[in-house]
Amino acid sequence: MTQTIPESKQLLDEEFTRDRLQQELGTTVYPIIHIATHGEFGTEPEDTFLVTGENDQLTIDELDRVIRSVASTTEPVELLSLTACRTATGDDRAALGLAGVAVQAGARSALASLWFINDQITAQIAAQFYQGLRQSNLNKAQALRAAQIALLEAGGQYARPAYWAPYLVIGNWF
């Protein structure tokens, strides 16, 4: 991602912890936060989480607190990208899953997925999505659509909807 967004900061592997995320977001304003890790949505709040680099869990309540604290003290998070499996799958308690919680907590929008996704294709979609946002001055919905169409038009097995269709933008599309 640093090639697409040069001013980005990566917290990879064991560097991606609950405390490190809170610390980084408390000291620096990031209009886009991209979290590429496994997510799980359960029927109870403690069963809904993102996996951190130390194989720990960032629960839905902790994610809510982190986003709320950032949104209340600085510029709101413009986009929270949750490129893990089923981050937009929810229930009666949290419509649109982890992404819905992020938007309710103060992120202006979220990019998420509806079902299990391929990591390689997700990286392609994300790179094209961010490139569209930065270079083409597309809004979020248009940038996602362009990334999906590029994958579709490339042909081959990845042109099937199972690979490009699970991604959606919720909240502010512009």
Secondary structure, DSSP 8 states (H G I E B T S, - for coil): -TTTSTT-----GGG--HHHHHHHHHHS--SEEEE-S-EE--SSGGG-EEE-TTS-EEEHHHHHHHHHHHHHHSS--SEEEE-STTTT---SSSTTHHHHHHHHHT-SEEEEESS---HHHHHHHHHHHHHHHHHS---HHHHHHHHHHHHHHH-SGGGSHHHHTTEEEEE---
